[in-house]
Amino acid sequence: MSDDYLAVNRANWDDRAGIHEHSPGYDRERLLSGEDELSHVVSFDRPRLGDISGLRTVHLQCHIGTDTLSLHRLGARVVGLDLSPSSLAAARRLAADAGADVEYVEADVYSAPSALADHAPFDLVYTGIGALGWLPSIDRWARTVAALLRPGGRLFIREGHPVLWACDDPRPDGLVVLAYPYFETPEPTVWDDASTYVEPAPGSDGGITATVTHEWNHGLGEIFTALTRHGMDVVSLEEHRTVPYLALGDQMVADPELPGEYRLAEGDDRLPLTYTLQAVRRG
């Protein structure tokens, strides 16, 4: 597999970073309004995370650092890693404005063991929503996670469900239709889209110039198998009916009980939208 996808996707995320940093969807001002404020994504899984005080933690594909800052505020000794220099610049600004001691490293996921050699091994590897789809090989990802963790260390991931990623774009007929691969494929699905998944800040056009992305889906079975193959035991899996953005457009409504989360307006028992998975490295 050529690494051309890295350059293509990096350019897209560099463009998105400037939009996301000031978007209401990332809620930067709320995060800076108090030391106890957490991102909605981390808040959702806080009961599942448990006490992470003092844990050596790496946040893979950290983007602009809102979840990374939240892990820091829960007491983790956290380092964030991302391939996009513009995203990391925004993450560093957020940490500086919050007075938080968070280190950021620029590298793609598969290069993480070498890029983080001075920090590893970790007690906790954390990955958030919308990360795995940018990786061509889930097996290589699992090998990377295992290389970063100490024996007994934990992987924690909340991710978009592969069934959601296989769904067609929002449809005027309101149907939920599978139109894209569920399983990992050798070649990526190539998108050309000048928009992003959160609304731009008022006064911004929210336009992206590097519009092409290369993406892959990975089935739950493929994820399980890859983790097991590389010395990990899956200890928890929950499927959720909500996702922290309008994944299917106006087919979705805000969840009244979960801030920042959205569910299908009708028939939300039809479709898992996200999942939370935890695994522990054997040894």
N, C-alpha and C positions, 0 to 999 in steps of 0.2 A: 504494500500500500504506500503510495507516494505521500510525502508530507505536505503536498500542495494545499491540502485542506486546512492545515494550520494557518497558512498565510491568508487564505480566503476568509476563514472564520475570525481570525485576529482582527482583520480590517473592519469586519462588520461589528465586532464588539467594541473596538475603539470608537466607532461612530455612535453606538448605543450608549456608551458611558456618559457622554455629555448630556444626552437626553435624560437618562435615568437618574443622574445625580440630582437634578432639579425637578424631577417628576413627583407629583403628589403620590404616585403609586409606591415610591420608595420612602416617602414620609421622613425625609432627612431632618426637617425642622422639629418634628415630634421627638425623634431620637435624641436631639440635642437639647431638648427642653428639660431633661432630668436624668440623673445618673441611673435611675431604676427603669428607664424606658427600654423596651426590647422590640426588635422587629416582630411583625405578626407571624412570620414563618417560625422563628425560634419560640415565640410564645405558644404557638399551637402545640409544639412537641416538648415543652418544658417538663411536663409530668413524666414523659418517657425518657428524657435525658437524665433525670435524676441529679444527684449532686456531682457537679464536674469541677468543683473547687480544686485548684492546684494541678489539674490534669494537663499534661503536655499534649496539646491539641493542634492538629493541622486542619484547616478548612480548605479543601480542594475546590478549585473553580469558584473563588470567593467573590468575583465581580467587584462591585463598588463597596463591599465591606460592611453592609448593614447587619448581616447575620454574624459576621466575624466580630464586630463590636459587641453584639449581643452575647456571644459566647464569652467574650472577655468580661463583660459585666456580670456573668454568672460565675466568675472566678477562674475560668480556664486560663492557662498560660498558652495563648493561641498565636499561631502564625498563619497568615493567609497566603494562598498561592493562586496565581492566575496567569494566563498567557497574554493578556491585554495590558500594555503599559498605560493606556488611558484609563482603564478601569482601576488599576492600582493607584494611579495618581489621585483619583477621586476617593479611593478607600483611605489613602494616607491623609488626605484633607479632612475626611470625616473623623478619623482617629485623633488627629491633631486638635480639631475643634472640640472634640469630646474630652480631651486631656487623657486619652487612653494610650497605654504602652502596647501597641500591636505592631508586630513586624510583618512586612509583606515581601514576598519573593516572586519574581517574574519567571515563569516556566510553564510549559504545557504539562498536563497530568502525567504522561508517561515518563517525563524527565524528572518527576518529583523526587525519587529516591536519591539521585545525584545532586539535585539542586538543594535538597534539604539534609544533606549528609551531616552537617554540623548540628542539626536539631533532633534528628531521629535517634532512637526509636520513640514513637509516640504512644501515649495511652489511649488516645481517641482520634480517629479520622472521621471528620464530619463533611457531609456533602448535602447540598440543598436542592431545591426545585430547579429542574431544567438543566441539569449538568450532564447526565450520561449520554444524551442524544448527540453530543458533539464529538463523541469518541467512536472510532470505527470498530474497535475490538473490546468486547466486554471481558474477555479472558485476560487480555493484557492489563485492563483496569484492575481486575481482581488481583493479579500478580503484583501490581504496583501497591495496592492497599496493604497486602500482606507484607510487602517489603518495608512499609513505613511503620507498621505496628510492632510493638513488643509482644512476646508471648503473653496471652491473656488480655491484650489490648482490644479495644472495641471499635467497630465500624458503626456509624450512625448515619443513615441516609433517609431523607424524605424526598421523594421524587414523583414527577408526573407518571401516572400509570401507563404502561406500554399500550393498553387498549385506547386510552385517550390520545396518545401520539399517533395511533393508527386511524383516528377518526377524520372524516372529511371536514373541511372548513365549515364555519357556520352556514347553515342552509335555510333558505326562506320557507321550506316546508316543515321545519322543526324536527326533522328526522335525525337520528343518530346513526351515521353510516360509516362503516369501515372502508376506507379508500386507499390506505397506505400500508406499508409492511408492518406487521407486528414483530416478526422475527428479524434478527440481525441479517443484513445482506452484504455481499462483498462490496457493492458500489453504493454510494450515498444517494439519498434523496436530495436533489438540488433544488433550492428555492431561490427566487428572485423577488424580493419584497422590500419596499422602501419604508415600511412601517415597523413598529415594535409593539410589545405586549402591554405597555403601560401608556397612559396619556402623557403628552408632553407638558411642560410647565406653561402657564399662561403667557402668551406672547411669543412662544416658540412654535415653529412649523413642524418640529419633530421629524424632519426629513433625514433619511439615511442615504449616503452616496455609495457606500460599499454594500450593495444590496444583495449580493449572492452569498448563500450559505450552503454548506454541505453537512447533512445530518443523517444519523442512523438510529433505528429503534433497536431495543433489546428486550426480548420476552422475559417474563419473570423466571421461567424455568432456566433460561440461559444464564441469568444472573445468579440463581441458586447454584447451578452446576459449576460456574466459574469460581465462585467463592469457595465451594467445597473442594474443588480441585487444588486450590492454592492454600489449603490449610486453615480455612475458616469454617466455623459452625454457625449457621443461622439460628439465632435464639428467639427472634421475635419478628413477626410480620403482621401489619395491620393495613387493610385497604380502607380508603376514606372516600366519602361522597362529596368532598369539597376540594377546591384548588385555590391558591391565593392570587388568581387573576381571572379575567373573563376569557377563559380558554375557548369557549364556544359562543362568544359574542352575546347577542341578545337572547339566546336560549338559556342564559344563566341569570341568577338573581343573587344578591348579597345574602349570606347566611345571617339571620338575626341574632344568633348566639355566638358566632365565631368571628370576631373582627378581622377584616381583611380576607375572608374566605368567601367563595362563591360556589353555588350548587346549581344543578339543573332546575329550571323553573317547574318542569313537569317530569314526573317519573324518575326521581333521582335514585331509585333503586335499580335502574337499568345499567348503570355505568360506574365503575370505580374510576375516580379522577386522579387520586394520588395514593401513595402507599408510604408507610414508614417501616424500614427494615433495620434490624440490628444483627450484627454477627461478631463473634469473638475469635481471635486467632488462637489456634491450638498451639500447645507447646509447654 
